[in-house]
Structures are given as structure tokens and as C-alpha cells.
């Protein structure tokens, strides 16, 4: 591993480490207006939400890395105390990339990017019509984090009005595929937060899960289960007993004279057919196969990764009893 203290590194290298190691980051598309009435539009990826009562978002309008001067967004916020923070979606990412370029203070980035300014209801800065999620905000506090090149300035903003497209909801939540957000990575990389990139995790139920510590030793010593597998196993509230696992397994046993092959097991694995894997593994065990425990653990892993925790647990406990 690389071991380094920031005081020993050049600022661009520190910046690169942060961008590459803290990723993907949500992007705030921030619109402000100067006291002369010039619109400004700029994306910021040092950004997130920090509470719902009051609804609070924050982003860093950092000093320029070249000469430590303040950017237009910072100056406008200090003068006007208002902004609009918009979500960055895949449909407009190229236009937002245009707005990220360094322009003079009298340049309207709405015109540069081709994005459409529309009036806000409470604050003076314009909203971006093309973004499906817009937040009118008041600046509550600007916290300087340094006074040199690349130093951050944490703009803490209270949301005073939401504007959200109604077609990005499913079952009462903003659905990832519908809003199709883009996150920022290091270098020139971005992440599209939809489609196959999105997955779900079951939350621990009121702290009643058994946790990693109470997993059986044979599971933690296995070379088949990954750390993620063990984490999911540890979400359960109660382990099946050896008797319960044996009863479950018996329902999958085939006649003792049923002949199977490892090739059939691995064909089932490729199909992610964990029930066929279990039947075949048990038959192979009856035939005296030496690696029956590993085959059963692979079956439990497949069941777990396909959402059948009950089958996974029973198979894993039975494998551990061998």
C-alpha cells in the first residue's frame, strides 16, 4: 500500500487521491446569479445531503487550484445568499460538462451549455428546466476550509422548495432507472447510477440480526463464501438447527441408485439453478464424491446470491455438519 501524509504530497496528487478514492460522488448542478444579474451555472462533485429537518445540502465551492482565487459560484453566494441545486442526469451530462469550463464572470453558462433557465418561486437564481430534481436553497453558512490553492469552502444550504418531476417515482420513491443520475469519479470517469449498476440490499431488522460474530466457525473458515456472502448470512435473526437443515435437505434427496456427474452440477451452476445443484450434489455424495462439502457450499452460495436465504442457510448448515 501507499502510505503518505498530505503535508508531504503536492496538492494535485492529494486532489487526485481524493477524486479516485472517494467515488462515485453525486454532482450538484448549482445555479446562482450575480448582483449585476448575470446567471451562473456550474457542477460540483464535493456534494451531498446532510439532514431532513431542516432539509440541508452542502457542496464545496473550492478555490481555484491554479491561483487560489474564488470561483463565480462562491462570489455570488456570498453576495446573494441564494442558489438552486439540481440533479445531474445522463440525458444532460454533456451539456453540464460544457458548463464546467472556466469562463469570465460576465458569461452566462446557460447560454454556453444550451440548458434552459426557468424562474424559481422563492430565490432569484434560475432553475434548470431539463433537470427532473431541483432544490431552491438559501445559504445558511459558508465555512472556509483553507486559504490556499484548492482549498474548500463548504456552502451549507437550506432547501426552501423542491421541484420534482412526478414521472421519476415508483411506489413512492425516486426510482434510480427513472432519474438516471450520473456520479463523478477520478480522472475523466463518470458513473451512470441506473440499470445493472444499481442493486438492492435488505436492511438489518431493528438490530435483531445475528451479526458476523455469531456465524458458525465452519462458515467463516470456508474458502467458498466471500465476505459479502457472510455479511448477508449474518443478517438473519435465527440459525436453522441441524435437524431443521437435515429435514430440508431430505426433500431434495434422490434415490440412492441415481447416478449423477460433476458436469451436470456445473451446468446447473452456470444456469444459477441451485435446486438442481443441490440434488446433484447430494447424489454425488451418495456416490462417495470426496468434495461434497465444497459442492454444497457452492450451492448455498448460489442460493444466497439469488435471494433464497432459507435454502442457502439450510444447505450451509448441512454442509457444515459433514
C-alpha positions in Angstrom: 0.0 0.0 0.0 1.0 3.7 -0.4 1.4 5.4 3.0 1.7 9.2 2.9 0.9 12.3 4.9 -0.7 15.2 3.0 2.0 17.5 4.1 4.5 15.5 2.0 2.4 15.5 -1.2 1.8 18.1 -3.9 -1.7 19.4 -4.0 -2.6 17.9 -7.4 -1.7 14.5 -6.1 -3.8 14.9 -3.0 -6.7 16.1 -5.2 -6.3 13.0 -7.4 -6.3 10.6 -4.5 -9.5 12.2 -3.1 -11.2 12.0 -6.5 -10.2 8.5 -7.1 -10.7 7.1 -3.6 -14.0 8.9 -2.8 -16.1 7.8 -5.8 -18.6 7.9 -7.3 -19.7 11.3 -5.9 -23.1 12.9 -6.5 -22.9 16.0 -8.6 -24.6 19.3 -7.7 -25.5 21.4 -10.7 -25.6 24.8 -8.9 -27.1 27.9 -10.4 -26.5 31.3 -8.9 -26.9 34.9 -10.0 -24.6 37.9 -9.5 -25.6 41.2 -8.1 -25.4 42.5 -11.6 -28.0 39.9 -12.7 -25.6 37.6 -14.6 -26.6 33.9 -14.4 -24.0 31.4 -13.4 -24.2 27.6 -13.7 -21.6 25.2 -12.5 -21.3 21.5 -11.4 -19.7 20.5 -8.1 -18.9 16.9 -7.1 -17.8 17.6 -3.5 -21.5 17.5 -2.5 -24.1 15.7 -0.5 -27.3 16.0 1.7 -26.9 16.4 5.5 -30.3 16.3 7.2 -34.0 16.5 6.6 -35.2 18.9 9.3 -34.4 21.4 8.0 -33.6 19.9 4.6 -29.9 20.7 4.2 -27.4 20.1 1.3 -23.8 21.2 1.2 -21.1 21.5 -1.5 -17.6 22.9 -1.7 -17.0 25.9 -3.9 -13.3 25.3 -3.8 -10.7 27.9 -4.6 -9.0 27.5 -8.0 -6.1 25.2 -8.0 -4.0 27.5 -10.2 -4.0 30.7 -8.1 -6.3 30.2 -5.1 -8.9 32.7 -6.4 -12.6 32.3 -5.7 -14.9 31.0 -8.3 -18.1 32.8 -9.5 -20.4 30.5 -7.6 -18.7 31.4 -4.3 -18.7 35.1 -5.0 -22.4 35.0 -6.0 -23.4 33.0 -2.9 -21.5 35.4 -0.6 -23.3 38.4 -2.2 -26.8 37.0 -2.8 -27.1 34.1 -0.3 -29.2 32.0 -2.7 -28.8 29.2 -5.2 -30.6 26.4 -6.9 -29.1 22.9 -6.7 -30.1 20.5 -9.4 -29.6 16.7 -10.0 -27.3 15.8 -12.9 -28.8 13.1 -15.2 -27.3 11.2 -18.0 -29.5 12.9 -20.5 -27.8 16.3 -19.9 -24.3 15.3 -18.8 -22.6 16.5 -22.0 -24.2 20.0 -21.6 -23.2 20.1 -18.0 -19.7 19.2 -19.0 -19.7 22.4 -21.1 -20.8 24.5 -18.1 -17.8 23.2 -16.1 -15.3 25.1 -18.2 -13.7 28.2 -16.8 -15.4 31.3 -18.1 -15.3 35.0 -17.2 -17.7 36.2 -14.6 -19.9 38.0 -17.2 -20.5 34.8 -19.1 -23.9 33.1 -18.7 -23.3 29.3 -18.7 -26.9 28.7 -19.5 -26.1 30.0 -23.0 -22.9 28.1 -23.2 -24.5 24.8 -22.3 -27.8 25.2 -24.0 -29.7 24.4 -20.8 -32.9 26.2 -20.3 -33.3 28.8 -17.4 -36.7 29.0 -15.8 -37.8 31.2 -12.9 -37.7 30.0 -9.3 -40.5 30.6 -6.9 -38.6 31.8 -3.9 -35.0 32.5 -4.8 -33.5 34.7 -7.5 -31.3 32.2 -9.3 -32.8 30.3 -12.2 -33.7 26.6 -12.3 -32.6 24.2 -15.0 -35.7 23.0 -16.8 -34.0 19.8 -18.1 -33.2 18.5 -14.6 -36.0 16.4 -13.0 -34.9 17.3 -9.5 -34.4 20.9 -8.4 -34.0 22.5 -5.0 -34.3 26.2 -4.3 -31.9 27.0 -1.5 -30.8 29.7 0.9 -27.2 29.9 2.1 -27.0 29.3 5.8 -23.3 29.2 6.3 -20.1 29.4 4.3 -17.2 27.6 6.0 -13.7 28.3 4.6 -11.6 25.1 4.9 -8.3 26.8 4.0 -6.8 29.8 2.2 -4.6 28.2 -0.4 -4.8 26.7 -3.8 -7.5 24.1 -4.0 -8.9 24.9 -0.5 -12.5 24.1 0.0 -15.3 26.5 1.0 -18.2 24.5 2.4 -21.5 26.1 1.4 -24.2 24.8 3.7 -27.6 25.5 2.2 -31.2 25.0 3.4 -33.7 23.8 0.9 -36.7 26.1 0.8 -38.6 24.5 -2.1 -38.4 21.2 -4.1 -39.4 20.8 -7.7 -39.5 17.1 -8.7 -40.8 15.5 -11.9 -43.6 13.2 -11.0 -42.6 10.6 -13.6 -39.4 9.6 -11.8 -41.3 7.9 -8.9 -42.2 4.3 -8.4 -44.0 3.1 -5.3 -43.5 6.4 -3.7 -39.7 6.6 -4.1 -37.5 8.2 -6.7 -36.6 5.2 -8.8 -32.9 5.0 -9.9 -33.6 4.0 -13.5 -36.1 6.8 -14.0 -34.0 9.6 -12.7 -30.8 8.1 -14.3 -28.3 10.1 -12.2 -24.6 10.5 -13.1 -21.8 10.4 -10.5 -18.3 11.7 -10.7 -15.2 9.6 -10.5 -11.5 10.3 -10.7 -9.8 11.5 -13.9 -12.3 11.8 -16.7 -14.5 9.0 -15.5 -18.2 9.1 -14.6 -20.7 6.6 -13.3 -24.2 6.1 -14.5 -26.3 5.2 -11.5 -29.0 3.1 -13.2 -29.6 -0.3 -14.9 -27.2 -3.0 -14.0 -25.1 -0.7 -11.8 -28.0 -0.5 -9.3 -28.7 -3.2 -6.7 -30.7 -3.6 -3.5 -29.7 -4.8 0.0 -32.0 -5.9 2.8 -31.6 -3.7 5.8 -30.9 -5.2 9.3 -34.2 -5.6 11.1 -34.1 -3.5 14.3 -30.7 -4.8 15.2 -32.0 -8.4 15.6 -29.6 -9.9 13.2 -27.1 -12.5 14.5 -24.1 -10.5 13.2 -20.8 -11.7 11.9 -19.5 -12.8 15.3 -22.2 -15.4 15.8 -21.8 -17.1 12.4 -20.7 -20.7 12.8 -16.9 -21.2 12.5 -17.3 -23.6 9.6 -18.8 -20.8 7.6 -16.1 -18.2 8.5 -13.4 -20.8 7.7 -14.8 -21.7 4.3 -12.9 -20.9 1.2 -16.1 -20.7 -0.8 -18.1 -17.9 0.9 -17.0 -14.3 0.2 -17.1 -11.5 2.8 -20.3 -10.3 1.1 -21.8 -13.7 1.4 -21.0 -13.9 5.1 -22.4 -10.4 5.6 -25.7 -11.4 4.0 -25.8 -14.6 6.1 -25.3 -12.5 9.2 -28.5 -10.5 8.6 -30.6 -13.5 9.7 -32.3 -13.5 13.1 -32.1 -17.2 13.8 -29.9 -20.0 12.5 -31.6 -23.3 11.5 -30.9 -26.2 13.7 -29.1 -29.3 12.4 -32.4 -31.1 12.5 -34.2 -28.4 10.5 -31.4 -28.4 7.9 -31.5 -32.2 7.6 -35.2 -32.2 7.1 -34.9 -29.5 4.4 -32.1 -31.5 2.7 -34.1 -34.8 2.7 -36.8 -33.2 0.4 -34.1 -32.9 -2.3 -32.6 -36.4 -2.0 -32.9 -38.7 -5.0 -33.0 -42.5 -5.0 -29.7 -44.0 -3.8 -29.1 -45.6 -7.1 -29.5 -42.3 -9.0 -26.2 -41.6 -10.9 -25.1 -38.0 -11.4 -21.9 -36.3 -12.7 -19.9 -33.2 -11.7 -20.6 -31.9 -15.3 -24.3 -31.8 -14.5 -23.6 -29.9 -11.3 -21.6 -27.2 -13.1 -24.1 -26.9 -15.9 -26.7 -26.2 -13.2 -24.3 -23.7 -11.7 -24.0 -21.8 -15.0 -27.8 -21.6 -15.1 -27.8 -20.5 -11.4 -30.2 -23.4 -10.8 -29.3 -24.0 -7.1 -32.1 -26.6 -6.6 -30.7 -28.8 -9.4 -27.2 -28.2 -7.9 -28.4 -29.4 -4.5 -30.0 -32.6 -5.9 -26.9 -33.4 -7.9 -24.5 -32.6 -5.1 -26.5 -35.0 -2.7 -26.4 -37.8 -5.4 -22.7 -37.3 -5.8 -22.3 -37.6 -2.1 -24.1 -40.9 -2.1 -21.7 -42.0 -4.8 -18.8 -41.2 -2.5 -17.7 -38.0 -4.1 -14.9 -36.5 -2.0 -15.7 -32.8 -2.4 -19.4 -33.0 -1.4 -18.9 -30.3 1.3 -17.5 -27.8 -1.2 -20.2 -28.6 -3.8 -22.9 -28.0 -1.1 -21.2 -24.7 0.0 -21.2 -23.6 -3.7 -24.9 -24.5 -3.8 -25.6 -22.4 -0.7 -23.6 -19.5 -2.1 -25.7 -19.7 -5.4 -29.0 -19.8 -3.5 -27.9 -16.8 -1.3 -26.8 -14.7 -4.3 -30.2 -15.5 -6.0 -32.2 -14.3 -3.0 -33.2 -17.6 -1.4 -31.8 -17.2 2.1 -33.7 -20.1 3.6 -32.3 -22.6 1.1 -28.9 -21.1 1.5 -28.9 -21.4 5.3 -30.2 -24.9 5.4 -27.7 -26.1 2.8 -24.8 -24.3 4.5 -25.7 -25.7 7.9 -26.0 -29.2 6.4 -22.6 -28.8 4.7 -21.1 -27.7 8.0 -22.3 -30.9 9.7 -20.4 -33.2 7.3 
